[in-house]
Amino acid sequence: MTFSIAAVRDKIAEMYPEIAEHQMILSVEFDAAKDAYLVKLKKDHHEMTTHLEKKDAEDCLRNIKCVYLGTQIGQFIKNFQMA
């Protein structure tokens, strides 16, 4: 089962309300060549991009585990806030 980009984006936004609180722009797209989601956060002139493996994101959406999504995106947000 493949999840939509919107579902991945919504899950990240749900897990990290500080994205909205700090008025960051979150975008997600799928890179078929890398078989991964590209997650971008932007605020003002700062922008960061990270890759999230398809399997890791989709396991989280299936409520199997969110370790990789939680760790990777959480650190990403922390670094972004320090920028």
C-alpha positions in Angstrom: 0.0 0.0 0.0 1.3 3.4 -0.9 0.4 6.5 1.0 -0.2 9.9 -0.5 2.3 12.7 -0.1 -0.5 14.6 1.8 -0.7 11.7 4.3 3.0 11.9 5.0 2.9 15.7 5.3 -0.1 15.6 7.6 1.6 12.9 9.9 4.7 15.1 10.2 2.6 18.2 11.0 0.6 16.2 13.6 3.8 14.8 15.3 5.5 18.2 15.3 3.0 21.0 16.1 6.0 23.4 16.5 6.2 23.5 12.7 2.9 25.5 12.7 3.7 27.3 16.0 6.9 28.7 14.5 5.2 29.4 11.1 7.5 27.1 9.2 6.4 26.0 5.7 6.4 22.2 5.4 6.4 20.5 2.0 6.8 16.9 1.0 7.4 15.3 -2.3 8.3 11.9 -3.5 11.5 11.1 -5.3 10.9 7.9 -7.3 14.6 7.6 -8.2 15.6 7.5 -4.6 12.4 5.8 -3.4 12.2 8.3 -0.6 10.2 11.3 0.5 11.9 14.7 0.4 10.9 16.8 3.4 11.5 20.5 3.2 11.1 23.1 5.9 11.3 26.8 5.1 11.0 30.0 7.1 12.0 33.4 5.8 15.2 32.8 3.8 16.2 29.6 5.6 15.4 26.3 4.0 16.4 22.7 4.9 15.7 19.5 3.0 16.1 15.9 4.2 15.2 12.4 2.8 12.9 10.1 4.6 12.9 6.5 3.4 9.6 5.4 1.9 9.4 2.3 4.1 10.1 4.3 7.3 7.5 6.9 6.5 4.9 4.3 5.5 5.5 2.1 8.6 4.8 5.2 10.7 1.6 5.8 8.8 0.6 2.2 9.4 1.2 2.7 13.2 3.9 0.1 13.1 6.7 2.4 14.3 7.7 6.0 14.0 11.3 5.8 15.3 13.0 6.9 12.1 10.5 9.6 11.3 10.5 10.9 14.8 14.3 10.9 15.1 15.1 12.3 11.7 12.5 15.0 11.5 12.8 15.9 15.2 16.5 16.6 14.8 15.9 18.3 11.6 13.4 20.7 13.3 15.8 21.3 16.2 18.6 22.2 13.7 16.3 24.4 11.8 15.2 26.4 14.9 18.9 27.0 15.7 19.6 28.4 12.2 
